[in-house]
Amino acid sequence: MQMKDKIVIVAGSAMGIGKATVHRFAKEGAKVAAADISLDGASKVIDEIRESGHEGIAVKVDVTSLEDAEQMAATVLEQLGRIDVLVNVAGGAIAEKIGPFAQSDKDGWDRTIALNLYGTLNCTRAVINHMIERRSGKIVNIASQAGILGQTGTADYAACKGGIIAFTKSLAKDGCTLRDNR
């Protein structure tokens, strides 16, 4: 029960890594806010953890929208009282846009960047000041080896994941600067 009574938001929680992350945090004792564009999907995940005796809420969020991310954070604060951890999982390659870069288009790039990179930025922006004010909080950003190695057919996705890796390193340095200046 390493996370007993911690409040955790998992953005992108209806399936895959996000769903597994919700289950793991719940098992460790956290109260989890499963946030996803699919409220039905997030609600099913919360139903699953409640069946195991754990607590959580489902929240609808379109991570590509800063306003939605801010509403997600406001809902969690209202219903659960604080935010201890944010896990940014939402993302993925846009399936109909997979192919060589030379055949890619701006629309595909824009959609991929909005989901992957801006999704992480928006959710982080929505919680960071709360964490700074409390002098407590953790942000976990899920990337991909594609951000380090590149990936055939999804240069836009790989670029986003590389951006998330660089953003995470910079955010950590900002956090150290804030801590050192107090």
C-alpha positions in Angstrom: 0.0 0.0 0.0 2.7 2.4 -1.0 0.2 4.9 -2.4 -2.4 4.7 0.5 -4.8 7.7 0.2 -2.8 9.4 -2.5 -4.9 11.1 -5.2 -3.8 10.0 -8.7 -5.1 11.2 -12.1 -4.4 8.9 -15.0 -5.0 10.7 -18.3 -5.8 8.2 -21.0 -7.1 5.4 -18.8 -9.8 3.6 -20.7 -7.6 0.9 -22.2 -4.0 -0.4 -22.5 -1.3 1.1 -20.4 -3.6 3.6 -18.9 -6.1 1.0 -17.7 -3.3 -1.1 -16.3 -1.9 2.0 -14.5 -5.2 2.8 -12.9 -5.4 -0.8 -11.6 -1.9 -0.7 -10.3 -2.3 2.6 -8.4 -5.6 1.4 -7.0 -4.0 -1.9 -5.8 -1.3 0.3 -4.1 -4.0 2.1 -2.2 -4.5 5.3 -4.2 -7.8 6.9 -5.0 -7.7 7.1 -8.8 -9.3 9.5 -11.2 -9.6 7.7 -14.5 -9.6 10.4 -17.1 -10.3 9.7 -20.8 -12.1 11.1 -23.8 -14.3 8.0 -23.4 -16.3 8.5 -20.2 -17.8 5.1 -20.7 -14.4 3.5 -20.9 -13.1 5.4 -17.9 -16.3 4.5 -16.0 -15.8 0.8 -16.8 -12.2 0.9 -15.4 -13.5 2.6 -12.2 -16.2 -0.1 -11.9 -13.5 -2.7 -12.1 -11.4 -1.2 -9.4 -14.5 -0.7 -7.2 -15.3 -4.4 -7.5 -11.9 -5.0 -6.0 -12.7 -2.7 -3.1 -10.8 0.4 -4.3 -11.9 4.0 -4.7 -11.9 6.2 -7.8 -13.9 8.5 -10.1 -14.3 8.7 -13.9 -13.7 12.0 -15.6 -14.2 12.9 -19.2 -11.3 14.8 -20.8 -10.2 15.6 -24.3 -6.5 16.1 -23.6 -6.0 18.1 -26.8 -8.0 20.9 -25.1 -6.4 23.0 -22.3 -9.9 23.9 -21.1 -10.9 20.3 -20.8 -7.7 19.5 -19.0 -8.3 22.4 -16.6 -11.9 21.1 -16.0 -10.5 17.6 -15.3 -8.2 19.0 -12.6 -11.0 21.1 -11.2 -13.3 18.1 -11.0 -10.7 16.0 -9.2 -10.0 18.8 -6.8 -13.7 19.3 -6.1 -14.4 15.6 -5.6 -11.2 14.2 -4.1 -9.6 17.3 -2.5 -6.2 17.4 -4.0 -3.9 16.0 -6.7 -0.8 14.1 -5.6 0.2 12.4 -8.9 -0.6 12.9 -12.6 0.2 10.2 -15.1 0.1 11.3 -18.7 -0.7 8.2 -20.7 -3.0 9.5 -23.4 -1.6 9.2 -26.9 -0.9 7.0 -29.9 -0.3 7.1 -33.6 -3.2 8.2 -35.8 -4.0 4.9 -37.5 -5.2 6.2 -40.8 -2.1 8.4 -41.1 0.6 5.7 -40.7 3.1 5.7 -43.6 6.3 7.3 -44.9 6.9 10.9 -44.0 6.9 11.9 -47.7 3.3 10.9 -47.9 2.2 12.5 -44.6 0.0 15.6 -44.4 -0.3 18.6 -42.1 -3.7 17.4 -40.8 -2.2 14.1 -39.6 0.7 15.8 -38.0 -1.5 18.3 -36.3 -3.8 15.6 -34.9 -0.9 13.5 -33.7 0.9 16.5 -32.1 -2.3 17.6 -30.4 -3.0 14.2 -28.9 0.5 13.2 -27.9 2.5 16.3 -27.2 -0.2 18.9 -26.4 -2.1 16.3 -24.4 0.8 15.9 -22.1 1.4 19.7 -21.9 -2.2 20.5 -21.3 -2.7 18.0 -18.5 0.6 19.1 -16.9 -0.4 22.8 -17.1 -3.7 22.0 -15.5 -2.2 20.5 -12.3 1.3 22.1 -12.0 0.3 25.2 -10.0 -1.7 23.2 -7.6 1.3 21.0 -7.0 3.6 24.0 -6.6 1.3 25.7 -4.1 1.2 22.5 -2.1 4.9 21.9 -2.4 4.1 18.3 -3.3 3.3 16.3 -6.4 4.6 14.0 -9.0 4.1 14.0 -12.7 4.8 10.8 -14.7 4.9 11.2 -18.5 4.7 8.1 -20.6 6.7 8.2 -23.8 8.0 5.5 -26.2 11.3 4.2 -27.4 10.2 5.8 -30.7 11.1 9.1 -29.1 14.7 8.0 -28.8 15.1 5.6 -31.7 12.7 6.9 -34.3 10.1 4.7 -36.0 9.2 3.8 -39.5 5.9 5.1 -40.7 5.2 7.3 -37.8 7.7 10.1 -37.8 5.1 12.5 -36.3 4.5 10.1 -33.4 8.2 9.6 -32.8 8.8 13.4 -32.9 6.0 13.9 -30.2 7.5 11.2 -28.0 10.9 12.7 -28.3 9.3 16.1 -27.4 7.7 14.5 -24.3 11.1 13.1 -23.2 12.7 16.5 -23.5 9.7 18.2 -21.9 10.0 15.8 -18.9 13.7 16.5 -18.4 13.1 20.3 -18.6 10.1 20.1 -16.2 12.3 18.2 -13.7 14.9 20.9 -13.9 12.3 23.6 -13.4 11.1 21.7 -10.4 14.5 21.6 -8.9 14.9 25.3 -9.6 11.6 26.0 -7.8 12.7 23.9 -4.9 16.1 25.4 -4.6 14.7 29.0 -4.7 12.3 28.5 -1.7 
